Amino acid sequence: MNIFAEIEASEFVNARLQQIKREVSAEDQNKLLNINETEYINYLVAKYRVDPLVFDYAEMAAGEHEESVRVERMRDFDFRGFERGQTIKRQIITFYIPFVGERDLLKCAPGHRRMWTMEVEVKGETITFTIPNYRDDSVEIKRELDNCIEQMQFNAQSLANELNAFNQNVLPQQVAQEVKSRRAELLRRTNTLQSLGVKLRPAGNVPATFSVPITPKPLVVKPSAPSTAYKPEPTIDEATYRGILTVLHDLGVSMERMPSIYAGRGEEALRDLLIMQLAPHFQSVTGETFNRVGKTDILVREDGKTLFVAECKFWKGLKGYHTTIDQALSYLTWRDSKAAVLCFVKGKNLQPVLDEVRDKTKDHAAHVAPRGNPNPGWFDFEFHLPNDNTRRVMLAVLCFHFPPVGDDEPPEAN
């Protein structure tokens, strides 16, 4: 094998992307629609990431044997007294370097590389190459060995840089695009079939659960999903959800600037102010009305079930924050539900609370992934329902600074 010289690295990663496309296309349709999309994307990214080669030069070893070498192959050899084609025995030194990684990467030529080739053999997780000792010159042999290692290190690092860029940028984007595109295609088909108004017949038997794939990499567990027929469920579209959050954010920021609005008010009173402002903005949304349930909730319901919930709470520490998330999630049953937690922070400093929300939300048992920080004090997260990880919840956390005004202290909620 000519190390780092047989195929372009781009060919290798493109083949990896084709594998992903084939796996997503072959997935059972109902499972792909029922599965938690983020967890499935994360699974594919973990499964198909390409770990760069790592050579253990510290464990390099050497051995030697004799070979009959034709005199014309020997550099700087004094041919006097020898005929062309005649052979003499010479020492051949074999070097062994262990490596970790996919052996096919040894063939890959990075885009930025040194134009250098060396024949190697691969034995298990070790590459071997030879340097002949033609003139009993250890200095010359050491110089040639050092040159080989230098070229290997340069090309291996260039290849690693390409693979890291693939793992961090190209792979997640391509996987997400492939999964979302396939799900969108299947949803269009499902909605078309549902609109016919006839009894649907299953296409055939499918396995009840996903199997756990066996790969030579660290264990990557594929998320499970039911194979029962996917049933479309109502959801607040993304634009409406962002609109609700924007109105809540803008109202909260306005209240921060006008202490007289929040001074002396408790959670329920602040919640009612928000509902009064929300309702006119979204009164034309068919089937959606804002309701009050309990002491601090803002709900949007459809068909007797909750599509959106907002919890309004004064900040009482991380434990109380996680409890508030539990309370918000407990109202939701639909797939792709939406939620918000509005934190009213009474302390003098807001930043420590923002730091905890950013760093500690992931400790909640139902947390899936962070989704960005659109504005100061506004964090987006993805969760799943506590008892069904195939049903995701988009949850926004909006933090507003309501420090006490004079001796005034907002009353605690029961």
C-alpha positions, 0 to 999 in steps of 0.5 A: 500500500502507498501510504496517504497516496492511493485515493483522495480523502474527499472520496472517503468522506463522500462514501461515508455520506452515501452510507448515511443516505442509504441507512436513512432511506432504508429505515422503517417509515413509521419508526422514522416518523415516531422517533425523536429526531434530535436523538436520531440525528445525534446517533447517526453523527456518532456512528458515522464520525471518522476518527483520525489516525493516531500513530504511536511513534513512542512504541515504534520497534525494529527488526532485521533480516537478510535478503539477496539484493541485485547490485544495480539496486544498491545506491552508490555501490562500487560495481567493480568486480561485479556483473549486472544482475549479480546479487549479494546479501544485505541487511534489511531493517523493518520498522513497526509503528502501531496505529489506531483508526480505520485502516482505509484512512491509510490510503487517503491523500489529504488535500494539503499534502506532501508529494511523497510515497512509501510502501507499507504493509498493514498487519493488524493495527501496525504498519511496517516498512523497510529500509535496506542497509546497503553501506553499513551507515547507521547515520544514513539509515537514521536520516532516512527513517526521520524523513519517513516519519516527518512526511507521515506526521505532516500528511497524517496531521493534514488528514486529521484537520480535514476529518475534524472539519468533516466531523464538526461541520459537514457531518452534522449538517448533512445528517440533519438535512438527510433526516429532515428531508426524508421525514418531510417526504414521509409526512407529505405521503402520510398526510396525502393518504390520511386525506383520502378518508379510507381505512389504512392497511399496514404494508407488512410486519416490521420488527417491534423495536430498533436493534442496537448496532454493533460497531468497533467504535464506543457503544452508540445506542440507537434511539427506540421508536414504535413501529405503529402507524404514525398519526399526524398530531396538531402542533403550533407551527414554528413561526407562531411559536417564535411569535409568542416568545417574541411578544413575551420577551418584548413585554418582559424587557419593557417591564424590566425598564418600568419597575412600577409595573411589577412592583408589589406584584406576585406571579399570578398578577404578572402572568395575567398582565402577560395574557392580556398582552398575548391574547390580542396578538394571536386571537385569529389563530384557529382553535388556539386560545390562551387559558389560565390553569392553576396559579402560574400557567399560560396554556394553548389547547387543542382538542382538550390537550395542551399544545403550549404551556408557559410557566411564570416563576420567581427564581428560587434556585436550580432545584426550583427551576428544574421543578418548574420545567417538570411542571411545564412538561407535565401538561404536554402530551402531543408530539412536537409540543412547545413550552416556555419558562419565564423566570423573574429574578429578584436578586441584585445580579442577573448574570449568576442566574443566566450562567446556571440556566446556560450550564445546568439545564442539561442536568434535567433528566428530560433534556435533549440538546441546547438550541441557541441563545437568541437574545440576552436572557433568552435560551432555547432548549429541546426536551422530550416528554418525561415518559416518552422520549420520542415526543419532543418539546421545544422549551424556551427559558426567558429570564427577566430582572425584577429587583426589589424597588425600595423596600418592596418585595414581590410576594412569594407564590404558594 
